[in-house]
Amino acid sequence: MSLLRWLRRRVRGAVEGVRRDAAAAVRILTDPGARPAVLYLLALLAAAASFVLFLVGNSGTPDGVEFGLLMGSFGVVLYMSLRQAGTAPRRGR
């Protein structure tokens, strides 16, 4: 009996830990102040993954996945640049 109780407590604790981590991730992803950092990190990771795939691959040219990762990275940076373009303070006001 005590083994079942111990196992149930461990599973319940793990589920609560996953819920807490998921809630923290949602809080970070929905925070308007952290959104640019998260999206720029996403762009950096996509570009790095493309570079690693290019180095690991045997062909001398980039394939579709590598090109798609690079274009996705470029798209995220372009989106963030355009989104933040209108938020700068104006001079003389």
Contacts in CASP RR format, 6 or more apart in sequence:
PFRMAT RR
TARGET T0000
AUTHOR 0000-0000-0000
METHOD contacts of the structure
MODEL  1
MSLLRWLRRRVRGAVEGVRRDAAAAVRILTDPGARPAVLYLLALLAAAAS
FVLFLVGNSGTPDGVEFGLLMGSFGVVLYMSLRQAGTAPRRGR
28 34 0 8 1.000
28 38 0 8 1.000
29 35 0 8 1.000
29 38 0 8 1.000
36 80 0 8 1.000
36 84 0 8 1.000
39 76 0 8 1.000
39 79 0 8 1.000
39 80 0 8 1.000
40 76 0 8 1.000
40 77 0 8 1.000
40 80 0 8 1.000
42 76 0 8 1.000
43 72 0 8 1.000
43 73 0 8 1.000
43 74 0 8 1.000
43 75 0 8 1.000
43 76 0 8 1.000
43 77 0 8 1.000
43 80 0 8 1.000
44 73 0 8 1.000
46 69 0 8 1.000
46 70 0 8 1.000
46 72 0 8 1.000
46 73 0 8 1.000
46 76 0 8 1.000
47 69 0 8 1.000
47 70 0 8 1.000
47 73 0 8 1.000
49 69 0 8 1.000
50 62 0 8 1.000
50 65 0 8 1.000
50 66 0 8 1.000
50 67 0 8 1.000
50 68 0 8 1.000
50 69 0 8 1.000
50 70 0 8 1.000
50 73 0 8 1.000
53 65 0 8 1.000
53 66 0 8 1.000
53 69 0 8 1.000
54 62 0 8 1.000
54 66 0 8 1.000
62 70 0 8 1.000
END
